């Protein structure tokens, strides 16, 4: 025993004799201090054990990341390591699906009897906007206290039964790809060091996902590059073959023309074959130039307005003496063009539009020996028109549908017959259609034929001015639609009646704003309501508000008020969709009705 201990013992002995209460307090303090020292020693020992576990966790995680373990097996092993070394209650990894519409439960680990989540558990992004927003901003979500969290996050927490959980984003290539949920054991309080370690875990997971994502992107790009190289190489081989065919014909028949013994019939036939081969060669060269311009961004589009009917007839005239129709009497080409489109104008690049249609029709002719090839308009909407080319040919196999629009790709559609061509017609058409603001799709059944649909914008479908009622009939067919009109001014009623009778719409005349309100109170419907805003002392505002509360029918305010801005503001507050000022203009009135008419998904003739 050292001298200090002897002195303390002597001091305690003296205190017991002279001050027994103080001695008892000193002994109690010493015992408390001794117990606290032992507690601290235990805490230090536990902390050292935690640090060792976490150190081992990270080392082992790096080891498996750098091993040959598969992408999916890494997650399983990683969660097992995290569960062993960090002693959580539950661990979950949610990963976004391909469309980024939801996160699906991909992997989970639970300790002891902790409840596992159903394998089909998912987080729907649009239903949980706060969850996705916070993670996108790379913010951490702590499930306690719940009162500080948005309702949609609390709903998820309750659904998954999360108590003391820490939720962190998983990022791959700077993009949110899922979430990592670390749920601690009961009554655990997160300290800064613990959260720091959990963040490191999420970073390791993100690194693994990012590494895999980058690898997959590079792999796909390599495959695309290899496929493009293969297609171009095959294209050059085919091109050599395709160029030689017309050249052989041109050179061969040119030599034969020098024969003085040729009959006039033979000479005409050779000249015709030379002419056809020359045109084929020009078409081949043009396609190569076009695809080169498209790929280098040098293709220019020149828009001009033309009558659609004239353009369609001009394209049809190209095939008046097509040899295949003369050779195959059971094969025909028909134009499908409804009368209602006769006066319609289209703003397009006329040369490129013709090129698109001719490419698609030539393609149909090439793969059809009997039946009918149809070319025309399949549908029309407010600002879009859809064209189609339909054939009764051999069709396209399902496995080839995804490659037919790729550059330099020729689909082998039959094993018994070779079809010539560069394989550039469809890719060129697709690119030109997209440059004109449209899109293309195909529906095909092998052995029965194919139908190619492509759209084109119609920014001028409804012109600013209409010259006569023939144009009204051609452009506005509202058969099956109902227009309610609340206006008691006789001249205006006669004017609207005269115009609207040419649209085939059903007209319901209402003599006052009160009558209009009563009409909708009875459950009646309309596709649009034209409402005179100065029918009574209350200016039609209150009835309009009441009508808006009864129906979603678009309301167009009719007004003679010269203060347009003020009128528009009042009308909008009352629930009107738009305002038309008097005196009424035929074009503006019809444009406005066409714009706000209910059921915008209906086509131009009012039929669904």
C-alpha positions in Angstrom: 0.0 0.0 0.0 1.4 3.4 -0.9 1.8 6.3 1.5 -1.2 8.2 0.0 -3.5 5.3 0.6 -2.2 5.0 4.2 -2.8 8.7 4.8 -6.4 8.5 3.4 -7.1 5.4 5.5 -5.8 7.2 8.6 -7.8 10.3 7.7 -11.0 8.2 7.4 -10.3 6.5 10.7 -9.9 9.9 12.4 -13.1 11.2 10.8 -15.0 8.1 12.0 -14.0 9.0 15.5 -14.4 12.8 15.3 -17.1 13.2 12.6 -18.8 9.9 11.8 -21.4 11.5 9.5 -18.8 13.1 7.3 -16.9 9.8 7.2 -20.1 8.0 6.0 -20.6 10.6 3.3 -17.0 10.3 2.2 -17.2 6.6 2.0 -20.5 6.9 -0.1 -18.9 9.4 -2.4 -15.9 7.1 -2.9 -18.2 4.2 -3.7 -20.2 6.3 -6.2 -16.9 7.5 -7.8 -15.7 3.9 -8.0 -19.0 2.7 -9.6 -18.9 5.6 -12.1 -15.3 4.7 -13.0 -16.4 1.1 -13.7 -19.4 2.4 -15.8 -17.0 4.6 -17.8 -14.7 1.7 -18.3 -17.6 -0.4 -19.6 -18.7 2.4 -21.9 -15.2 2.8 -23.2 -15.0 -0.9 -23.7 -18.3 -0.9 -25.6 -17.2 2.1 -27.7 -14.0 0.3 -28.6 -16.1 -2.8 -29.5 -18.4 -0.6 -31.7 -15.5 1.1 -33.4 -13.9 -2.3 -34.1 -17.2 -3.6 -35.5 -17.6 -0.6 -37.7 -14.0 -0.7 -38.8 -14.4 -4.4 -39.7 -17.7 -3.6 -41.5 -16.1 -1.1 -43.8 -13.1 -3.2 -44.4 -15.2 -6.3 -45.2 -17.6 -4.1 -47.4 -14.6 -2.8 -49.4 -13.4 -6.4 -49.8 -16.7 -7.7 -51.2 -17.1 -4.6 -53.4 -13.7 -5.5 -55.0 -14.3 -9.2 -55.2 -16.0 -11.1 -58.0 -19.4 -11.1 -56.2 -22.4 -10.4 -58.4 -24.3 -7.1 -58.3 -27.3 -8.5 -56.5 -25.3 -10.8 -54.1 -23.4 -7.7 -52.9 -26.6 -6.2 -51.4 -27.5 -9.4 -49.6 -23.9 -9.8 -48.1 -23.7 -6.0 -47.3 -26.9 -6.1 -45.3 -25.8 -9.2 -43.4 -22.5 -7.4 -42.5 -24.3 -4.2 -41.5 -26.8 -6.2 -39.4 -24.0 -8.1 -37.6 -21.7 -5.2 -37.0 -24.2 -2.4 -36.2 -27.0 -4.4 -34.6 -30.0 -2.6 -36.1 -33.6 -3.7 -35.9 -34.3 -3.8 -39.6 -32.6 -2.7 -42.9 -34.3 -2.0 -46.2 -33.1 -1.1 -49.7 -35.7 0.4 -52.1 -34.7 0.9 -55.7 -36.6 2.9 -58.4 -38.2 1.0 -61.3 -37.2 1.8 -64.9 -39.9 4.5 -65.3 -39.0 6.2 -62.0 -42.7 6.0 -61.1 -42.1 4.1 -57.9 -39.5 2.5 -55.6 -39.7 -1.2 -55.1 -38.4 -3.2 -52.1 -35.3 -4.9 -53.4 -33.5 -6.2 -50.3 -34.2 -6.4 -46.5 -32.6 -7.7 -43.4 -34.2 -8.2 -40.0 -32.9 -9.1 -36.6 -34.5 -11.8 -34.4 -38.3 -11.7 -34.6 -38.5 -8.3 -36.2 -41.4 -8.0 -38.7 -40.4 -8.3 -42.4 -42.1 -6.2 -45.1 -44.1 -8.0 -47.8 -41.9 -8.6 -50.9 -44.2 -6.5 -53.1 -43.8 -3.4 -50.9 -43.5 -0.2 -52.9 -43.3 3.6 -52.6 -45.4 5.3 -55.2 -43.7 8.6 -56.0 -46.8 10.7 -57.0 -48.5 9.5 -53.8 -45.5 10.4 -51.6 -44.2 13.7 -53.1 -42.5 14.9 -49.9 -40.6 11.6 -49.4 -39.2 11.8 -53.0 -38.6 15.6 -52.8 -36.5 15.4 -49.6 -34.4 12.5 -50.9 -34.0 14.2 -54.3 -32.6 17.2 -52.3 -30.2 14.6 -50.6 -31.8 15.3 -47.2 -32.0 12.7 -44.4 -35.4 11.7 -43.0 -35.7 10.8 -39.3 -39.0 9.1 -38.4 -39.1 10.7 -35.0 -40.6 13.0 -34.0 -43.5 12.2 -36.4 -45.2 15.5 -35.7 -42.5 17.3 -37.7 -43.0 15.2 -40.8 -45.4 15.8 -43.8 -48.5 13.7 -43.8 -47.5 11.6 -46.9 -44.2 10.6 -45.2 -46.1 9.7 -42.0 -48.4 7.5 -44.0 -45.4 5.5 -45.4 -43.8 5.3 -42.0 -47.0 3.9 -40.5 -47.5 1.5 -43.4 -44.0 0.1 -43.0 -44.2 0.1 -39.2 -41.1 2.2 -38.8 -40.2 3.5 -35.4 -36.7 4.9 -34.8 -35.5 4.9 -38.4 -33.1 6.9 -40.5 -33.8 7.2 -44.2 -31.1 8.3 -46.7 -31.1 8.7 -50.5 -29.2 6.3 -52.8 -27.7 8.3 -55.6 -26.2 6.9 -58.9 -24.6 9.1 -61.5 -26.0 12.2 -59.7 -29.5 10.9 -59.9 -31.8 9.6 -57.1 -32.2 5.8 -57.6 -33.7 4.7 -54.3 -33.5 4.8 -50.5 -31.7 3.1 -47.7 -33.7 2.7 -44.4 -31.8 1.9 -41.2 -34.2 1.2 -38.3 -32.5 1.1 -34.9 -33.4 -1.1 -31.9 -36.1 0.1 -29.5 -35.5 3.3 -27.6 -32.3 4.0 -29.5 -31.4 7.6 -29.9 -29.3 8.6 -32.9 -26.1 10.5 -32.0 -24.0 12.4 -34.5 -21.4 9.6 -34.7 -24.1 7.0 -35.3 -25.7 9.0 -38.1 -22.3 9.6 -39.6 -21.7 5.8 -39.9 -25.2 5.3 -41.4 -24.4 7.9 -44.0 -21.2 6.1 -44.8 -23.3 2.9 -45.3 -25.6 4.7 -47.8 -22.6 6.1 -49.6 -21.1 2.7 -50.0 -24.4 1.4 -51.4 -24.7 4.4 -53.7 -21.1 3.8 -55.0 -22.0 0.2 -55.7 -25.1 1.2 -57.6 -23.4 4.0 -59.4 -20.5 1.7 -60.5 -23.0 -0.8 -61.8 -25.1 1.9 -63.6 -22.0 3.4 -65.2 -20.8 0.0 -66.3 -24.2 -0.8 -67.8 -24.3 2.6 -69.6 -20.8 2.0 -71.1 -21.8 -1.6 -72.0 -24.9 -0.4 -73.9 -22.9 2.4 -75.6 -20.3 -0.1 -76.6 -22.9 -2.5 -78.0 -24.6 0.4 -79.8 -21.3 1.5 -81.3 -20.5 -2.1 -82.3 -23.9 -2.5 -83.8 -23.6 0.8 -85.7 -20.2 -0.2 -87.0 -21.6 -3.6 -88.0 -24.6 -2.0 -89.8 -22.4 0.5 -91.6 -20.0 -2.2 -92.7 -22.9 -4.3 -93.9 -24.4 -1.2 -95.5 -21.2 -0.6 -97.5 -21.2 -4.2 -98.7 -24.9 -3.9 -99.7 -24.2 -0.5 -101.2 -21.5 -1.9 -103.5 -24.0 -4.6 -104.6 -26.9 -2.1 -105.0 -24.9 0.4 -107.0 -23.6 -2.2 -109.4 -27.1 -3.4 -110.3 -28.2 -0.2 -112.0 -24.7 0.5 -113.3 -24.6 -2.9 -114.9 -27.9 -2.2 -116.5 -26.9 1.3 -117.7 -23.5 0.2 -119.1 -24.8 -3.1 -120.5 -27.8 -1.7 -122.4 -25.8 1.4 -123.5 -23.4 -0.9 -125.3 -26.3 -2.8 -126.9 -27.8 0.4 -128.2 -24.8 0.6 -130.6 -26.0 -2.5 -132.4 -27.4 -1.4 -135.8 -29.6 -4.5 -136.0 -31.8 -3.6 -133.0 -35.5 -3.2 -133.8 -37.2 0.0 -132.7 -39.1 -2.0 -130.1 -35.9 -3.4 -128.6 -34.2 0.1 -128.7 -37.2 1.6 -126.8 -37.1 -1.2 -124.2 -33.4 -0.7 -123.6 -33.7 3.1 -123.3 -36.6 2.5 -120.8 -34.4 0.1 -118.7 -31.5 2.6 -118.8 -33.8 5.4 -117.7 -35.2 3.3 -114.8 -31.7 2.2 -113.7 -30.5 5.8 -113.8 -33.5 6.9 -111.6 -32.8 4.0 -109.2 -29.1 5.1 -108.9 -30.1 8.7 -108.3 -32.6 7.6 -105.6 -29.8 5.6 -104.0 -27.4 8.5 -104.0 -30.1 10.9 -102.7 -30.8 8.6 -99.8 -27.1 8.4 -98.8 -26.9 12.2 -99.0 -30.1 12.7 -97.0 -29.0 10.3 -94.2 -25.6 12.1 -94.1 -27.3 15.5 -93.8 -29.7 14.2 -91.0 -26.8 12.7 -89.0 -24.7 15.9 -89.2 -27.6 18.2 -88.6 -27.4 19.8 -92.0 -30.9 18.9 -93.2 -32.9 22.1 -93.7 -36.7 22.3 -93.5 -38.5 25.0 -95.6 -42.1 25.4 -94.5 -44.8 26.7 -96.9 -48.6 26.6 -96.9 -50.4 24.4 -99.4 -53.8 22.8 -99.9 -53.7 19.3 -98.5 -56.0 17.8 -101.2 -53.8 19.1 -104.0 -50.7 17.7 -102.3 -52.3 14.3 -101.8 -53.5 14.1 -105.4 -50.0 15.1 -106.6 -48.4 12.2 -104.6 -51.0 9.8 -106.0 -50.2 11.0 -109.6 -46.7 9.7 -109.1 -48.0 6.2 -109.3 -50.2 6.6 -112.4 -48.0 4.3 -114.5 -46.1 2.4 -111.9 -44.9 -0.9 -113.5 -45.9 -3.1 -110.6 -49.5 -2.1 -110.8 -49.4 -2.8 -114.6 -47.8 -6.2 -114.0 -50.2 -7.2 -111.1 -53.8 -6.4 -112.0 -54.9 -7.6 -108.5 -52.8 -4.9 -106.8 -54.1 -1.4 -106.5 -53.4 1.9 -104.7 -56.3 3.9 -103.2 -56.5 7.4 -101.7 -58.5 7.7 -98.5 -59.3 11.3 -98.1 -62.6 12.4 -96.4 -64.6 15.2 -98.0 -64.4 17.3 -94.8 -60.7 17.8 -95.3 -61.1 19.2 -98.9 -60.5 22.8 -97.9 -57.8 22.1 -95.3 -54.4 23.7 -95.7 -51.2 22.4 -94.2 -47.9 24.1 -93.5 -45.1 21.8 -94.3 -42.0 21.2 -96.3 -43.7 20.0 -99.5 -40.7 18.3 -100.9 -39.9 16.4 -97.7 -43.6 15.6 -97.1 -43.8 14.0 -100.6 -40.5 12.2 -99.8 -42.0 10.7 -96.6 -45.2 9.6 -98.3 -43.4 8.2 -101.4 -40.9 6.3 -99.2 -43.8 4.7 -97.2 -45.8 3.9 -100.3 -42.8 2.5 -102.2 -42.1 0.3 -99.1 -45.6 -1.0 -99.2 -45.5 -1.7 -103.0 -42.2 -3.5 -102.6 -43.6 -6.0 -100.0 -47.1 -6.4 -101.5 -48.0 -8.5 -104.6 -51.8 -8.6 -104.3 -54.6 -6.7 -102.6 -54.9 -3.0 -101.8 -52.5 -0.3 -100.6 -54.3 2.5 -99.0 -52.8 6.0 -98.4 -54.6 8.9 -96.8 -55.8 10.5 -93.5 -56.8 8.3 -90.6 -57.6 10.9 -88.0 -57.5 14.6 -87.1 -57.5 16.5 -83.9 -57.4 20.2 -83.0 -53.8 20.8 -83.9 -52.7 17.4 -85.4 -53.5 15.3 -88.4 -52.6 11.7 -88.8 -51.7 10.1 -92.2 -51.4 6.4 -92.9 -50.1 3.9 -95.5 -51.6 0.4 -95.3 -50.7 -2.7 -97.3 -51.8 -6.3 -97.5 -48.3 -7.6 -97.9 -46.0 -10.0 -96.0 -45.9 -7.9 -92.8 -43.1 -7.5 -90.3 -42.0 -10.1 -87.7 -42.4 -8.9 -84.1 -38.7 -9.4 -83.3 -37.9 -7.0 -86.2 -40.2 -4.2 -85.1 -37.6 -2.4 -83.0 -35.0 -2.2 -85.7 -36.9 -1.1 -88.8 -36.3 2.6 -88.2 -32.6 2.2 -87.5 -30.1 3.5 -90.1 -28.6 1.0 -92.5 -30.9 -1.8 -91.3 -32.6 -4.1 -93.7 -35.0 -6.6 -92.2 -34.9 -10.1 -93.8 -38.7 -10.5 -94.0 -38.7 -13.7 -96.0 -36.3 -16.6 -96.6 -37.5 -17.3 -100.2 -37.1 -13.9 -101.9 -34.5 -11.1 -101.8 -35.9 -7.5 -101.6 -33.6 -4.8 -102.8 -33.1 -1.4 -101.2 -30.6 0.4 -99.0 -32.7 0.1 -95.8 -32.6 3.9 -95.5 -36.2 4.8 -96.5 -37.8 4.2 -93.1 -35.0 5.8 -91.0 -35.0 8.9 -93.3 -38.8 9.1 -93.1 -38.8 8.9 -89.3 -36.2 11.6 -89.0 -38.1 13.9 -91.5 -41.4 13.3 -89.7 -39.8 14.3 -86.4 -38.2 17.4 -87.9 -41.7 18.4 -89.1 -43.0 18.0 -85.6 -44.7 14.6 -85.9 -44.1 11.0 -84.9 -44.4 7.6 -86.6 -45.6 4.2 -85.5 -46.3 0.9 -87.2 -48.9 -1.9 -86.7 -48.1 -5.2 -88.5 -49.3 -8.8 -88.6 -47.0 -11.2 -90.5 -48.7 -12.6 -93.5 -51.5 -10.0 -93.4 -49.8 -6.7 -93.9 -48.6 -3.5 -92.2 -49.9 0.0 -91.5 -47.6 2.9 -90.9 -49.2 5.9 -89.2 -47.5 9.3 -88.9 -48.7 12.6 -87.5 -48.1 16.2 -88.6 -49.0 19.4 -86.7 -51.8 21.6 -88.0 -51.1 25.0 -86.6 -53.3 26.6 -89.2 -56.1 24.1 -89.2 -58.5 26.8 -88.1 -57.7 30.0 -90.1 -57.9 33.5 -88.6 -60.5 34.5 -91.2 -63.2 32.5 -92.9 -64.4 33.8 -96.3 -67.6 31.9 -96.5 -69.9 29.2 -95.0 -68.4 26.5 -97.2 -65.2 26.8 -95.2 -67.2 26.6 -92.0 -68.8 23.3 -93.2 -65.4 21.9 -94.2 -63.6 22.8 -91.0 -66.2 22.5 -88.2 -68.3 19.4 -88.0 -69.7 19.3 -84.4 -72.2 16.6 -85.0 -73.2 15.1 -81.6 -72.2 18.3 -79.7 -74.6 20.6 -77.9 -74.1 24.4 -77.6 -76.3 26.3 -75.1 -76.7 30.0 -75.8 -78.1 32.5 -73.3 -78.6 35.7 -75.2 -81.9 37.6 -75.7 -80.6 40.1 -78.3 -82.5 39.2 -81.5 -79.9 40.3 -84.0 -77.1 38.4 -82.2 -79.2 35.3 -82.0 -80.0 35.3 -85.7 -76.3 35.8 -86.6 -75.2 32.9 -84.4 -78.0 30.7 -85.6 -77.0 31.3 -89.2 -73.4 30.5 -88.6 -73.8 27.5 -86.2 -76.4 25.8 -88.3 -73.5 24.9 -90.7 -71.6 23.1 -88.0 -74.2 20.3 -87.4 -74.2 21.1 -83.6 -77.4 20.9 -81.5 -78.3 24.5 -80.4 -80.2 25.1 -77.2 -81.5 28.7 -76.9 -82.0 30.2 -73.5 -83.7 33.6 -73.1 -82.0 34.8 -69.9 -79.3 34.1 -67.4 -81.9 32.8 -65.0 -83.2 30.4 -67.6 -79.6 29.2 -68.2 -79.2 28.6 -64.4 -82.5 26.7 -64.3 -81.4 24.6 -67.4 -78.3 23.3 -65.5 -80.1 22.9 -62.2 -82.4 20.4 -63.9 -79.3 18.3 -64.8 -79.1 19.2 -68.4 -75.7 19.2 -70.1 -73.9 21.1 -72.9 -70.4 21.0 -74.5 -70.1 24.7 -74.2 -72.3 27.6 -72.9 -72.3 31.1 -74.6 -73.4 33.5 -71.9 -74.4 37.2 -72.5 -72.9 39.0 -69.5 -75.3 42.0 -69.5 -78.7 40.4 -69.4 -79.9 41.9 -66.2 -79.0 44.4 -63.5 -76.6 42.0 -61.8 -74.7 41.7 -65.1 -75.0 37.9 -65.3 -72.2 37.5 -62.7 -74.1 35.7 -59.9 -76.0 33.3 -62.3 -72.7 32.5 -64.0 -71.0 31.8 -60.6 -74.0 29.5 -59.7 -73.8 27.7 -63.1 -70.0 27.2 -62.6 -70.8 25.5 -59.3 -73.2 23.1 -61.0 -71.2 22.0 -64.1 -67.8 21.9 -65.6 -69.2 23.0 -69.0 -66.9 25.7 -70.5 -68.5 29.1 -70.4 -67.7 31.8 -73.0 -68.8 35.3 -72.0 -70.4 37.4 -74.7 -70.1 41.1 -74.0 -70.4 44.5 -75.6 -68.3 46.1 -72.9 -65.5 48.2 -74.5 -63.2 47.8 -71.4 -61.8 44.4 -72.5 -59.4 43.9 -69.6 -61.9 44.7 -66.9 -64.5 42.5 -68.5 -62.1 39.6 -68.9 -61.1 39.9 -65.2 -64.7 39.9 -64.0 -65.6 37.0 -66.3 -62.7 34.9 -65.1 -63.6 35.5 -61.5 -67.1 34.4 -62.3 -65.8 31.2 -63.7 -65.8 31.9 -67.5 -63.3 30.1 -69.7 -62.9 32.9 -72.1 -64.5 36.1 -73.5 -65.7 37.1 -77.0 -66.4 40.8 -77.6 -69.2 42.2 -79.6 -69.7 42.9 -82.5 -69.3 39.1 -83.1 -66.7 37.9 -85.6 -67.4 34.6 -87.3 -63.8 33.4 -87.2 -63.2 34.4 -83.6 -66.4 33.0 -82.4 -65.9 29.6 -84.1 -62.2 29.5 -83.1 -63.1 30.1 -79.5 -65.9 27.5 -79.4 -63.5 25.0 -81.1 -60.8 25.8 -78.5 -62.9 25.3 -75.4 -65.3 22.6 -76.5 -65.6 19.8 -74.1 -64.2 16.3 -74.9 -60.9 17.4 -76.6 -60.0 13.8 -77.2 -62.8 13.6 -79.8 -61.9 13.8 -83.4 -62.8 16.5 -85.9 -66.1 15.1 -86.8 -67.3 14.8 -83.2 -67.2 11.0 -83.0 -65.1 9.2 -80.4 
